[in-house]
Amino acid sequence: MMNTQTNYGNWVPEKMFPPLFGGGAVLLAAGLACGIGLHKTVLAVVLAVLGIILLAYGAYMYRCHEEFAFGKGNMMAKVHEHLVQHLDWDGKGKLLDIGCGAGALTVRCAKAFPEAQLTGMDYWGAEWNYAKDQCERNAKAEGVADRITFEKGDAAHLAYPDESFDAAVSNFVFHEVRTAKDKRDVVREALRVVKKGGTFSFQDMFSQKGLYGDMDEFVKQLQAEGITEVHFIGNLEQKLDFVPGYVRTPWMISGMGILYGRK
């Protein structure tokens, strides 16, 4: 359960709601003014329809926000739990969380593996509602700060030597890495820092062919490159019962997959 002192943010940022709801209200008011005051019916209808669309989209996004939120719908927590369940690791050694955001997955791993030392790294760009000090506050509130280090970095060019970690995790990050044109290279970079015999569990939009191509072929390539054990499950949003139907959309979650195994 989430500590009340933590702030893990949300995949749907709250800063999007004022322009959606405010803009929708302004358009509706403008449409009403045009219709009643200026008698411009066509313009009034156009403005009103645009206002309704903005308000409807805002309501949809707010519903998704509440579904994702820790302590409410908890879908973000359940997605993290699914990832950790596919990490076949004894918890002895060092774990890397690539793209840790606000540290939610890092903290979950710290609790799941109480003997582990963990590193959470992220780029923490201005467009995200996440920051390094936020991660550190969350880890402290959860009582695991003594085993976690948070560092700024680029997932496409990890600042760690080969085979530095016993385990690596990442959740919905690889497709966002702008410094890598081919997102499969981000997967390979993550695997580079895992020790031989170490484990990994990555969730991303792996079933979107525009991002990753043929995943069955990619799995074969990884095996040929020396990865001992690789498993892939695609289109998870259609298989996980905690993902509601209204979230399974191209503009929200589509093509979710998990890639896991042992190097």
C-alpha positions as CSV (number, residue, x, y, z in Angstrom):
1,M,0.0,0.0,0.0
2,M,1.3,3.5,-0.8
3,N,2.7,5.5,2.0
4,T,0.6,8.7,2.5
5,Q,3.8,10.8,2.4
6,T,4.8,9.6,-1.1
7,N,4.2,11.2,-4.4
8,Y,4.6,8.9,-7.3
9,G,2.8,11.0,-9.9
10,N,0.6,9.7,-12.6
11,W,0.9,8.6,-16.2
12,V,-1.8,11.2,-17.0
13,P,-0.3,14.5,-15.7
14,E,-2.6,16.8,-13.8
15,K,-1.4,19.8,-15.7
16,M,-3.3,18.8,-18.7
17,F,-6.7,19.2,-17.1
18,P,-6.9,23.0,-16.7
19,P,-6.5,23.6,-20.5
20,L,-8.9,20.8,-21.4
21,F,-11.7,21.8,-19.0
22,G,-11.0,25.5,-19.2
23,G,-10.8,25.5,-22.9
24,G,-13.9,23.5,-23.3
25,A,-15.8,25.9,-21.0
26,V,-14.6,28.9,-22.9
27,L,-15.6,27.4,-26.3
28,L,-19.1,26.5,-25.0
29,A,-19.5,30.0,-23.6
30,A,-18.3,31.5,-26.9
31,G,-20.7,29.3,-28.8
32,L,-23.6,30.5,-26.6
33,A,-22.6,34.1,-27.1
34,C,-22.4,33.7,-30.9
35,G,-25.7,32.0,-31.1
36,I,-27.7,34.3,-28.8
37,G,-25.9,37.6,-29.1
38,L,-24.6,37.6,-32.7
39,H,-27.1,35.1,-34.2
40,K,-24.3,33.3,-36.0
41,T,-25.7,29.8,-35.8
42,V,-23.1,27.9,-37.8
43,L,-20.2,29.4,-35.8
44,A,-22.1,28.8,-32.6
45,V,-22.6,25.1,-33.4
46,V,-18.9,24.7,-34.4
47,L,-17.7,26.3,-31.1
48,A,-20.1,24.3,-29.0
49,V,-19.1,21.0,-30.6
50,L,-15.4,21.8,-30.1
51,G,-16.1,22.7,-26.5
52,I,-18.0,19.4,-25.9
53,I,-15.2,17.4,-27.5
54,L,-12.6,19.1,-25.2
55,L,-14.8,18.5,-22.1
56,A,-15.5,14.9,-23.1
57,Y,-11.8,14.2,-23.7
58,G,-10.9,15.9,-20.4
59,A,-13.5,13.7,-18.6
60,Y,-12.0,10.6,-20.2
61,M,-8.5,11.5,-19.3
62,Y,-9.5,12.3,-15.7
63,R,-11.1,8.8,-15.4
64,C,-7.9,7.3,-16.7
65,H,-5.9,9.4,-14.2
66,E,-8.0,8.1,-11.3
67,E,-7.7,4.5,-12.6
68,F,-3.9,4.8,-12.8
69,A,-3.4,6.6,-9.5
70,F,-1.7,4.9,-6.5
71,G,-4.2,4.6,-3.6
72,K,-7.2,4.9,-6.0
73,G,-7.5,2.6,-9.0
74,N,-4.0,1.4,-8.4
75,M,-3.4,0.3,-12.0
76,M,0.1,1.7,-12.1
77,A,0.9,-0.4,-9.0
78,K,-0.6,-3.5,-10.6
79,V,1.4,-3.1,-13.7
80,H,4.6,-2.8,-11.6
81,E,3.6,-5.9,-9.7
82,H,3.2,-7.8,-13.0
83,L,6.7,-6.8,-14.0
84,V,8.2,-7.9,-10.7
85,Q,6.4,-11.2,-10.8
86,H,8.3,-12.0,-14.1
87,L,11.7,-11.2,-12.6
88,D,13.2,-14.6,-11.6
89,W,15.7,-13.3,-9.1
90,D,16.8,-14.2,-5.6
91,G,17.4,-10.6,-4.7
92,K,21.0,-11.0,-3.8
93,G,23.1,-8.3,-5.5
94,K,22.4,-5.1,-7.4
95,L,19.4,-4.1,-9.4
96,L,19.0,-1.3,-12.0
97,D,15.7,0.4,-12.7
98,I,16.0,2.1,-16.1
99,G,13.7,5.2,-16.3
100,C,12.6,5.2,-12.7
101,G,10.4,8.3,-13.0
102,A,9.3,9.0,-9.4
103,G,10.8,5.8,-8.0
104,A,7.6,3.7,-7.7
105,L,9.0,0.6,-9.4
106,T,12.4,1.0,-7.7
107,V,10.7,1.1,-4.3
108,R,8.5,-1.9,-5.1
109,C,11.7,-3.8,-6.1
110,A,13.4,-2.8,-2.8
111,K,10.5,-4.2,-0.8
112,A,10.3,-7.3,-2.9
113,F,14.0,-8.0,-2.6
114,P,15.0,-6.8,0.9
115,E,18.7,-7.9,0.5
116,A,19.2,-6.0,-2.7
117,Q,21.1,-2.8,-3.5
118,L,19.2,-0.7,-6.1
119,T,20.0,2.0,-8.5
120,G,17.2,4.1,-10.1
121,M,18.2,6.2,-13.1
122,D,16.2,8.6,-15.2
123,Y,16.6,11.5,-17.6
124,W,14.0,13.5,-15.6
125,G,13.1,15.8,-18.5
126,A,11.1,19.0,-17.9
127,E,8.1,17.5,-19.7
128,W,7.6,14.9,-16.9
129,N,6.2,15.4,-13.4
130,Y,9.2,13.5,-11.9
131,A,12.5,14.5,-10.3
132,K,15.4,13.0,-8.5
133,D,14.6,14.6,-5.1
134,Q,11.0,13.3,-5.5
135,C,12.4,9.8,-5.8
136,E,14.6,10.3,-2.8
137,R,11.7,11.6,-0.7
138,N,9.6,8.6,-1.7
139,A,12.3,6.1,-0.9
140,K,12.8,7.7,2.5
141,A,9.0,7.7,3.2
142,E,8.9,4.0,2.3
143,G,11.8,3.2,4.6
144,V,14.2,1.9,1.8
145,A,16.4,4.9,1.2
146,D,19.4,3.3,2.6
147,R,19.5,0.7,-0.2
148,I,18.6,2.9,-3.2
149,T,20.7,5.4,-5.2
150,F,19.1,7.6,-7.8
151,E,21.1,8.9,-10.7
152,K,20.5,11.0,-13.8
153,G,21.2,9.2,-17.1
154,D,20.3,8.3,-20.7
155,A,18.8,4.9,-21.2
156,A,20.3,4.8,-24.7
157,H,23.8,5.3,-23.3
158,L,24.0,3.9,-19.8
159,A,26.9,5.1,-17.8
160,Y,27.8,1.7,-16.4
161,P,30.3,-0.9,-17.4
162,D,29.3,-4.2,-19.0
163,E,27.7,-6.7,-16.6
164,S,27.4,-4.2,-13.7
165,F,24.0,-5.5,-12.3
166,D,22.5,-8.8,-11.3
167,A,19.1,-7.7,-12.4
168,A,17.5,-4.9,-14.5
169,V,13.9,-3.7,-14.8
170,S,12.2,-1.0,-16.8
171,N,8.5,-0.1,-17.2
172,F,7.1,1.9,-20.2
173,V,10.3,3.7,-20.8
174,F,12.2,2.4,-23.9
175,H,9.7,3.8,-26.4
176,E,10.2,7.3,-24.9
177,V,14.0,7.4,-25.3
178,R,14.6,10.1,-27.9
179,T,18.3,9.6,-28.2
180,A,17.8,6.2,-29.9
181,K,16.1,6.0,-33.3
182,D,15.8,2.2,-33.1
183,K,14.2,1.3,-29.7
184,R,15.6,-2.3,-30.0
185,D,19.0,-0.7,-29.3
186,V,17.7,0.6,-26.0
187,V,16.8,-3.0,-25.0
188,R,20.2,-4.2,-26.0
189,E,21.8,-1.4,-24.0
190,A,19.8,-2.4,-20.9
191,L,21.0,-6.0,-21.4
192,R,24.6,-4.9,-21.8
193,V,24.8,-3.9,-18.1
194,V,23.3,-7.2,-16.8
195,K,25.7,-9.8,-15.6
196,K,25.9,-13.1,-17.4
197,G,23.4,-15.3,-15.6
198,G,21.5,-12.2,-14.4
199,T,17.8,-11.6,-14.9
200,F,15.7,-8.9,-16.5
201,S,12.1,-7.9,-16.8
202,F,11.0,-5.1,-19.2
203,Q,7.6,-3.8,-20.0
204,D,6.9,-1.5,-22.9
205,M,4.8,-1.1,-26.1
206,F,6.6,-4.1,-27.5
207,S,3.7,-5.2,-29.6
208,Q,3.7,-2.0,-31.6
209,K,5.5,-3.0,-34.8
210,G,6.2,0.6,-35.6
211,L,8.5,0.7,-32.6
212,Y,9.9,-2.8,-32.4
213,G,9.1,-4.6,-35.6
214,D,8.6,-8.3,-35.4
215,M,9.1,-9.3,-31.7
216,D,9.4,-13.0,-32.5
217,E,12.3,-12.2,-34.8
218,F,13.8,-9.8,-32.2
219,V,13.7,-12.6,-29.6
220,K,15.6,-14.9,-32.0
221,Q,18.2,-12.1,-32.6
222,L,18.7,-11.7,-28.8
223,Q,19.2,-15.5,-28.4
224,A,21.7,-15.5,-31.3
225,E,23.5,-12.6,-29.6
226,G,24.0,-14.8,-26.5
227,I,21.0,-14.1,-24.2
228,T,20.4,-17.5,-22.6
229,E,16.7,-17.2,-21.9
230,V,14.2,-14.7,-23.4
231,H,10.4,-14.8,-23.1
232,F,7.9,-12.4,-24.7
233,I,4.2,-11.9,-24.0
234,G,2.5,-9.4,-26.2
235,N,-0.8,-7.4,-26.2
236,L,-0.9,-7.6,-22.4
237,E,-3.7,-5.0,-22.2
238,Q,-6.0,-7.6,-23.7
239,K,-4.9,-10.3,-21.3
240,L,-4.6,-8.6,-17.9
241,D,-7.9,-8.4,-16.1
242,F,-7.0,-5.3,-14.2
243,V,-6.7,-3.2,-17.4
244,P,-10.2,-1.8,-18.1
245,G,-11.6,-1.7,-21.6
246,Y,-11.6,2.2,-21.8
247,V,-7.8,2.2,-21.3
248,R,-7.1,-0.2,-24.2
249,T,-7.0,2.5,-26.8
250,P,-4.3,3.7,-29.3
251,W,-4.0,7.0,-27.4
252,M,-3.6,5.3,-24.0
253,I,-2.3,1.8,-23.7
254,S,-2.0,-0.3,-26.9
255,G,0.5,-3.0,-27.8
256,M,1.8,-3.5,-24.2
257,G,4.2,-6.4,-23.8
258,I,6.7,-7.9,-21.5
259,L,10.2,-9.1,-22.3
260,Y,11.9,-11.1,-19.6
261,G,14.4,-13.8,-18.9
262,R,18.0,-14.5,-18.1
263,K,21.2,-13.3,-19.8
